[in-house]
Amino acid sequence: MPLPLPDAATLGATLDAEKLDASWPREAFVRAALGLTRDEASRAFRLARALPDADQALQRVIAEKRGALRRSACLELVDAEVTLDDVGGPEVLKTWLRARVLAFDSGAHAFGLSEPRGMLVCGIQGCGKSLVSKATARVLGLPLVRLDFAEVFAAGAPEHAIHEATRAVEAVAPAVLWVDEIEKGLGADARDARHARVFGAFLTWLQERRAPVFVAATANDVERLPPELARRGRFDEVFFVDLPSPKERAQILSVHLTRRGRDASAYPVDELTRELEHWSGAEIEQMVSAGLFRAYAEKSELTEEHLRGAARELIPLATLYEEKIQALRQWGQARARRASADR
């Protein structure tokens, strides 16, 4: 029988022995090390101690969890380098997430708060659902673990695989479990007897789990979502991410220009994005990329005309699949909380 992994008190003593900077958040480092053996935690803290600031050091400890997750081929530790500032738009969702950070405070449990269980984010492709899921781990200060249902069903015994995966993620908790496009793995229309058993096991775990695992699930094709999945108690909230508003499109364009080393204030961002009605964030990113290709080919700096030329050549998804997108937006109006105040 395997020995139990060290608890928070033991890891706290290990942390104190390594003498990390006293100004760094002790509780965050202890949480980050849960799921490691004492030797693994000691090594992680030593590596962190050599780094210049608390944020880099914390990410180093989280990175050491890769070894703890190798026991399950269905799980992957993802480097969560995305922050909420990198996500243009959904202010309601972002405000909700920032409030959930408080539930991991040391006094939250005594106050009567329990750890948040997670969120299901539905909406139109390319509007930032996966990006928000990645940023969730950063804002909560937790490791981001991705569950791949394709790997679950590729295993010889998928029921055993999902049980092992949930046990492994509980061992490294607190953590954010990211399930991208959950309807593809658990969709109601694709469920045979094997899928039904895996779905039942995962649903039971969602409802009964006691470990502090925040589940961030995304879905594009909401018609395939089983109604049992979105029931309260399994997720704290169901959000719908719509096509960005004019203000959000301006934020998104500014983010992508800044990422590529440009001063967003040097471009007529509001004017450019006002013309991009029904464009998603991914399509705005593609416009910037295509504009840069145009500018580089001309051996010129990126200009407004390069961006406008790229925009003229791109047909947004909402135009190609207008009826399907409109049906999805109508679903979101009635069945989910809007992720954006502007919508």
Salt bridges, closest charged atoms under 4 A:
ASP16 OD2 - ARG26 NH2 2.96
GLU18 OE2 - ARG46 NH1 3.61
GLU18 OE1 - ARG49 NH1 3.37
ASP55 OD2 - ARG138 NH2 2.72
GLU64 OE1 - ARG43 NH1 2.51
GLU64 OE2 - ARG60 NH2 3.25
GLU76 OE1 - ARG146 NH1 3.99
ASP79 OD1 - ARG66 NH2 2.74
GLU91 OE2 - LYS94 NZ 3.31
ASP148 OD2 - ARG146 NH1 3.88
GLU159 OE2 - ARG197 NE 2.61
GLU164 OE2 - ARG167 NH1 2.69
GLU181 OE1 - LYS184 NZ 2.51
ASP189 OD1 - ARG224 NE 3.03
ASP192 OD1 - HIS195 ND1 2.90
GLU237 OE1 - ARG232 NH2 3.12
GLU237 OE2 - ARG337 NH1 3.32
ASP242 OD1 - ARG329 NE 2.84
ASP242 OD2 - ARG338 NH2 2.68
GLU271 OE2 - ARG308 NH2 2.93
GLU275 OE1 - ARG308 NH1 2.78
GLU277 OE1 - ARG249 NH2 3.49
GLU277 OE2 - HIS278 NE2 3.77
GLU285 OE2 - ARG260 NH2 3.51
GLU298 OE1 - HIS306 NE2 2.83
GLU301 OE2 - ARG262 NE 2.85
GLU304 OE2 - ARG308 NE 2.79
GLU305 OE2 - ARG312 NH2 2.84
GLU313 OE2 - ARG294 NH2 2.47
